[in-house]
Amino acid sequence: MRQSLFIILATTLIKADIHNESRKKRKLQRAERVKYLYFNAHLMRDIGLQPDGFFVGEKFPASLKAKRTVRHLRHFYAIKIKT
């Protein structure tokens, strides 16, 4: 089954909005670096640090967030009671 044009447009606009919000957030926040790096790469990733010592910003890419948002909106629209 093919997606409708409106769903494709909604996904594209949501991706652009998420990208714009993350760009604004990165601009406002300065990257902080952890000074004491005596851990291995797996432990650092588990506690939310990149191997170079900076904090991990986003766990999911914008495209995955957009797909989940569209899926949520589609589900919400499908269960809406039509009165």
MARPABA-842405 format. One record per atom (N, C-alpha, C, CB): x, y, z; residue in one letter. Coordinates in steps of 0.001 Angstrom, whole numbers, plus 500000, padded with zeros to 6 digits. Glycine has a CB too. Layout:
// residues N
XYZA/...
This chain:
// residues 83
500842498834500000M/500000500000500000M/500892501235500000M/499040499994501212M/500588502159499136R/501396503366499003R/500966504424500003R/501302503918497585R/501931505176500495Q/501603506256501419Q/500994507413500644Q/502856506719502200Q/500111508115501314S/499499509252500640S/500480510420500598S/498191509666501346S/500192511345499750L/501044512518499587L/501091513339500866L/500550513379498429L/499973513379501585F/499916514159502820F/500795513556503915F/498478514259503309F/500868512235503979I/501722511598504983I/503190511851504661I/501441510079505056I/503542511782503384I/504924512066502980I/505273513519503291I/505126511774501471I/504359514424503006L/504581515835503305L/504694516071504806L/503452516683502726L/503829515412505584A/503886515555507043A/505210515038507586A/502718514807507706A/505674513901507083T/506947513349507531T/508101514291507217T/507191511991506886T/508073514866506023T/509136515798505627T/509133517041506503T/508980516198504158T/507951517584506769L/507870518779507610L/508271518496509054L/506462519347507573L/507925517321509552I/508310516959510917I/509822516777511005I/507585515669511367I/510433516157509982K/511892516022509961K/512571517387509973K/512338515225508729K/512037518306509173A/512621519650509122A/512472520357510463A/511963520483508010A/511328520178511115D/511103520819512409D/512037520252513471D/509645520646512844D/512202518937513490I/513105518310514465I/514541518763514224I/513012516765514387I/514940518830512959H/516289519289512634H/516495520737513076H/516552519153511126H/515494521577512852N/515590522981513238N/515680523129514759N/514384523764512701N/514865522363515500E/514916522431516956E/516256521951517499E/513792521609517557E/516781520857516945S/518071520365517435S/519197521334517090S/518373518980516849S/519121521998515946R/520131522991515579R/520088524173516534R/519923523470514133R/518886524644516880K/518763525751517835K/519284525354519210K/517302526206517941K/518982524112519632K/519429523651520937K/520951523545520989K/518794522303521269K/521555523017519908R/523022522919519866R/523674524288519867R/523469522140518635R/523018525264519244K/523579526611519200K/523578527252520579K/522797527481518219K/522535526978521370L/522439527567522705L/523349526872523714L/521004527512523192L/523563525579523537Q/524359524836524500Q/525795524699524021Q/523750523460524748Q/526691524906524904R/528099524713524594R/528487523301524993R/528989525765525317R/529257522652524178A/529657521277524468A/530592521245525661A/530329520633523246A/530296520381526618E/531138520213527789E/531902518911527656E/530301520235529090E/533114518950528103R/533951517771528001R/534281517265529400R/535239518075527206R/534242515957529556V/534616515334530816V/536130515212530840V/533930513940530997V/536752515658531929K/538213515723531972K/538866514378532288K/538645516739532995K/538244513590533153Y/538869512359533596Y/538342511201532763Y/538611512119535098Y/539157510721531834L/538736509675530918L/539534508395531154L/538893510142529469L/539243507719532257Y/539949506484532566Y/539087505268532273Y/540386506474534020Y/538017505455531516F/537097504366531233F/537321503849529818F/535640504822531417F/536842502636529571N/536914502135528199N/535729502681527395N/536924500575528178N/535751502446526094A/534750503047525202A/533345502540525493A/535102502764523750A/533200501266525867H/531871500712526124H/531252501317527378H/531945499192526261H/532045501489528421L/531544502088529649L/531171503553529422L/532588501969530768L/531979504249528661M/531671505656528379M/530376505786527592M/532820506312527605M/530151504888526627R/528917504925525854R/527717504608526754R/528988503929524675R/527882503698527713D/526795503351528620D/526405504516529520D/527185502159529465D/527373505345529911I/527045506476530777I/526742507743529990I/528181506738531737I/526751507657528648G/526328508781527826G/527441509680527337G/525376509587528575G/528636509151527190L/529762509937526703L/530285509358525395L/530881509987527752L/530763510220524541Q/531443509779523330Q/532880509426523692Q/531396510877522216Q/533577508679522846P/534967508305523179P/535911509487523351P/535513507410522111P/535604510640522756D/536479511797522933D/536156512595524184D/536390512694521733D/535141512185524963G/534853512827526236G/533668513760526236G/536022513567526673G/533060514010525102F/531897514891525050F/530623514089525278F/531834515632523699F/529587514778525768F/528316514121526019F/527615513781524710F/527422515004526885F/526880512693524721V/526106512293523551V/524874513179523494V/525714510772523604V/524661513822522350G/523536514748522240G/522209514066522015G/523780515704521135G/522055513349520935E/520803512707520576E/521031511213520450E/520235513289519266E/520072510434520939K/520195508987520822K/519633508475519505K/519494508309521979K/518644509185518953F/517991508733517734F/518136509792516660F/516507508414517986F/518293509382515408P/518346510371514322P/516988511019514090P/518834509715513027P/516985512156513417A/515749512899513190A/514764512118512346A/516048514221512528A/515251511314511422S/514336510553510566S/513552509524511377S/515113509854509441S/514198508883512356L/513499507919513188L/512476508614514074L/514490507130514040L/512829509780514613K/511872510540515418K/510665510952514591K/512539511775516018K/510915511369513356A/509816511781512483A/508906510604512165A/510358512393511186A/509478509441511887K/508654508265511602K/507800507889512799K/509531507083511197K/508375507963514004R/507607507635515204R/506495508653515446R/508530507569516423R/506792509930515193T/505771510965515369T/504629510777514392T/506380512354515196T/504956510490513140V/503912510267512139V/503104509022512484V/504526510132510732V/503770507969512948R/503049506756513341R/502107507046514501R/504035505640513725R/502583507836515464H/501741508205516598H/500545509033516136H/502556508984517641H/500780510005515263L/499678510828514766L/498689510002513949L/500218511980513922L/499197509078513149R/498318508212512359R/497462507344513280R/499146507324511399R/498069506793514330H/497329505983515297H/496292506834516024H/498292505332516310H/496678508027516426F/495759508921517133F/494573509284516246F/496489510196517590F/494835509515514969Y/493756509854514038Y/492843508655513802Y/494334510348512703Y/493404507453513778A/492615506265513509A/491674505927514664A/493528505096513227A/492092506219515907I/491244505864517052I/490301506993517452I/492108505484518239I/490376508105516747K/489517509220517096K/488060508848516827K/489916510487516307K/487182509153517780I/485767508845517641I/485119509898516759I/485069508776519022I/484496509418515696K/483837510338514778K/482387510535515233K/483897509804513310K/482074511745515660T/480700512008516139T/480021513033515268T/480706512490517598T/
